Amino acid sequence: MQYVSSLFPYAQALLFPRRNILAISCFLLAAALAGCSRAEKPSANADPKTADAVAFAAPTELTATLADANDIDLKWKNNATRAAGYLVEYSPNGDNEFITVAAVPAHANTYRHPNLMPQTRFVFHVLPFFGEASNVAEITTGKKGPQEAPGKGTPSKAGPLPPGETRYSIKSVSTLSLAAPTDLKATLIPPAGVKLEWKDHAKDEDGYLVEIKSDPNSDFKVSDFLDPGTTSLTTYELPYESKVWFRVRAFFYGSPSNIAEKITGRGAADQTTESAPPKGP
């Protein structure tokens, strides 16, 4: 399947239901993704099930405190050794429906949710996601001017496997690297569009992430969530006269942290309410 989206500007702030996340092009401003967490990696001789449990462990000890009347600080403990990042989510109705508000790096264990409604209850959890990134591809955009339409092409989604090729599980440490996308190619659509194409090697991903940066010294940021099996994306509104870097990642969701909640507003008690860890993924 081929997607068309807008990746810039980063200044937009979006909230969207996670259960619909795979079909939505989105900006996640805080997502500086990293390849691993601070925890130690399991031994090479570890039992596969034990290795997977350690690699894909859920975060714990999530707490929520008031930084001031309308800002909430979240803090948690990272336990996974192979996390690609974490989604910070809240539940508007305090039920099992969560909205993603930000993605943060795998090494991060804090997030401030700012400028919230006063005297309102906010319920949070932190959701890890896993998967290794592709190679990096880049383009240099042109001067501001009329945007060309993309050339004719077939919408791209992974089809039947060619003879001799295999797709791998991203839900096992033993095949995580083999399941990563490869051969990412970025083709400029002048002056400020791009078509991305890559090879899909995963068989059980929850979707694909497109990550982007326009500063060589900055971290990649998540810009799009795509359906499983997607192998191309066409997008526009990149910054003019800029070098832009891209990578893609097949990913799956891990198990969420415990729930933490807080009430905003002046006079609200600065005390964390924490529930027991959830059962199962």
N, C-alpha and C positions, 0 to 999 in steps of 0.2 A: 504494500500500500504506500502510495506517495502522499506526503502531507505538505501543505502550504501554510506558513505561519509567519508571524513577526516576532523577532527576537529582541529588538531594541525599542524604546530605550529601557534601561534598567530601572528607571525611576518609578515605573508602575508598581503598585502593590496589589496582589491578587489573593483572594481567598476562594478555595474550591473544595468540594467534597472529594475525599480520597478515593471513594469507591468509583468515582467517575474520572479519576485522574489520568487514565491511560488515553482517553480521547481528547484531552484538553491541552492546548498549547499554553504554557504558563511561564511566568517569571518568578523565580525564587531568589530573592535578593541576597540572602545571607548564605547561599550555598557555595562555600569554597570547599570543593570535594578533595579528599585525600585517600590514599590507597590503603591505609592501615590505621589501627588504633594504637594506643600506648601499651596495651596489654601484651604480654609475651606470647609468642606463637607456640602452638603445641609441638611436641616432639615428633620427629619424622616417623618414629616407631609406634606412635599412639594408635589405638583402635580407631578405625574410620568413623564410627558413630560418636566416639568421644571427641575426636578431632573436629567433626562437624559441629558438635554441641558447643565447643569452646570457640570455634571460629565465628559462629553465627548466634552467639549468646545475646539475650535481650538486655537492654539497659535496666538498671535498678536504682532505687533510692531517689526517685524524682521528688523534688520539693518545689513549692511555689511560695515566694515571699513578695511583699510589696516593696518596691524600690522607692516609690512615692505614691501619691494618691491613685494615679492612673497608669502606672508602669509596673509590670510583674516580672520578677526575675525567676527563671527556672534553672535548676541545677540537678544533675543526675550523675550516676556512675556508669562509665562505659565498661562493658565486659567482653565484647566481641573482639577478636583479633583480626578479622578480615572485613570489617565494615567499610562500605564505600561512603557512607554519610548517614545522617539522621534527619528525619522529618519531624518538625515540631508541629503538633496538632492540638486543636481544642474542639470541644463539643459544645455547640451553641445551646443545646437543650439538656446537656448533662446526661446523654444516653450513649448508645454505641455508634452514633454517627459523628465522625470527626472531620474537621476542616483543616487542611494543611496551610500553615501560615509562613513557614520558612524551611529551608534545608540548610544544614550546617555541616562542617567538615567532620570526618570520622574521629578526629582528635579533640573536637570540642565537647565540653560537658556543661556549658551554660548558654542561656539565651535570654535576652530581655524582650518581652512583648510590650511595645510602647503604645501610649496614646489610646488607652482603652476607655470604654464607656464607664462613667462613674457609678459606684454602688451597684455593680453588676457581678454576678457569679461567673467565674471562668474555670472550666474543667479541662485539664491538659493531660496528654501523654506524649511520649517520644517514641518514634517508630524507626528502627534501623532498616537500611536497605543495603544489598550486597551485589557484587558483580565487578569485574575488572574492565578497565577502559580500553578502547582501541588505540591505534596509532593516532598521532596528531596531524591534522591537515590545516592548511592556511590559504587565505586569499588576501589580496590587497584591493580595496574598493577604489572606485574612481571619483571624479569630481561630481558635484551635485548636478543632476540633469534628469531628463525623462527616463523612467525605469523601463528597460527592455522586458518583454515577455519571455518566459522560458521557452527553449526549443521544444519541439515535439518529442515526447518520450512516453514509454509505457509505465504506468504506475507500478511501483516496485514493492513486492512482498516476496519473502522467501518461498520458493516453490519446491517441487520434488527434489530430493537429493540426487546430484549427479552420481554415477557409479564410482565407488571407491571413497566417497566422502561420508563423514559421520558428523552428527550433531551431538553435543555433550550437555550434561547437566551442570547448571550453575549452582545447584543446591548441594554440591559435594566438594569438599576441599580438593579432592584428588583430580577433579576435572574442571575446577573453576577457571583456571587460566586457559584451558582449551576451548571453553565456551565463549571467551571474549570475542567481540567483533574484530574483523581485520580489514585491511585494504581500504580504509576510509579515504575517499577522494572528494575534494571540494572544487567545484567549477563556478567561476564568477559569472553572474548574470548582470551585465553592466547597467547602472554604475554601482549598485549597492544591494544586489541579490546574490544568492548562492544556491547551488544544488549540491547536496551531500549524498554520497552513495557509499555503501559498505557491504561486506559479506557477513551473513548471519551464521553463527556456529552453535547457538544455544537451542536446546529443545524444550526447556521448561521455564523460560523467563516470564515474569509478570509484565514486562514491557521493555522499552528502550528509553534511555535518557540521552538527550543531546546537551552537550556542555560547551560553553563558549567563553572566550576572553578576548579583550582588545588591548590589553596591556601585557607585555611579555613578563613583567615582574609581579603580576597579580595571579590569583588562583582562578581556576575554571569555576564557572557558575552554571547551574542547571537552567536551561532555557525551555526545554520541551520534554513532555512525557508522551511516548508513542506506543502504539499497540505492539503486542508480541509479533515477531516475525517481520517487522518493518525493516526495509533495507535502503530507503531513500527519504530525503526531506528537502523541499524547496521553500526558501524563506527570503524575506525582503526587509527593508528598513534597517540595514546595517549602517554603522557610522561611515560617512563619506571620507575618502582619502585616508583610509586606515588599514593597517594589517590586522586581520582577525583570525584567531585560532579556534579550531573545533576538535572535539572528540566525541565518541558515542560509547554507550555502555549498556549491555544487556543486564537487567537487574531483577532481583526478587525482594519482596518485603519479608522482614523477619518478624519476630514477636515483639509486641509493644512493651514499654515499661509499665510500672504501676501508674495509677491515676494520682494526680495532685490538683488541688483546686484552691482558688482564692477569690475573695470579694474585694472589688476595687472601691475607691471612694474615701473621702476624709472620714476619719473616725473608725474605719474598718480595722479590726484587730489584726495585727501583723503576726499571724500564726498560720502555719501550714497545716492543711488537712490532707492526710495521705491514706490511701486505701491499700488493701492487700493486692499482691501481684495478680494479674489476670491468669486464667487457666487456659493453656494452649495457645497456639498462634493467633 
